Amino acid sequence: MILIYNELNNLIDDYYKCPFAHIKEQILIDINLLTDALLIVDSDFQY
């Protein structure tokens, strides 16, 4: 779980540092995928 959070933080940093719009779009897709994965894992732990 910590690895996913670290990777998410790295992607967010990369997103803000990247000057290319098309690459930022790809990074944003990855950010959304990891966020969705964290939400699913979190909902599994609540039950």
N, C-alpha and C positions, 0 to 999 in steps of 0.2 A: 504494500500500500504506500509506503514511504517513497519507493522508487517511482510510482506513478505521480505522486505529488511533485517530486523533484523534476521529473520529465515535463510535467505541465508548466512548472515555473520556468524551465529552460526554454520551452516553446514560446511562452509569453514574452520572455526577454528577446528571443530571436524575432518575434513578430514586430516589436517596437523598434528594433535596430535595423530591420531589413528595409532597404530603399526601393525594392522592386514590388510593384502591386501584384503581379501574378504569383510571385513566391509567397507574399503575405497571405493571399487567398488560400494557398495550399497549407500554410502553417495554421491558419484559422480553422480549416477543416480538421486538422490533427488535434487542435485544442478542443474543438467541439466533441470529437470522438472520445478523447480522454475524459472530458467532463462528463459525458454520458456514461462512460464506464464507471467512473467514481460514484455517480448517482445510483447506478444499479448495485454496485457493491455495498454502498451505504444502506440502501433499502433492504438488502439481504441481511445485514447485521442487525437491523432494527427488529426483525421477527424472530 
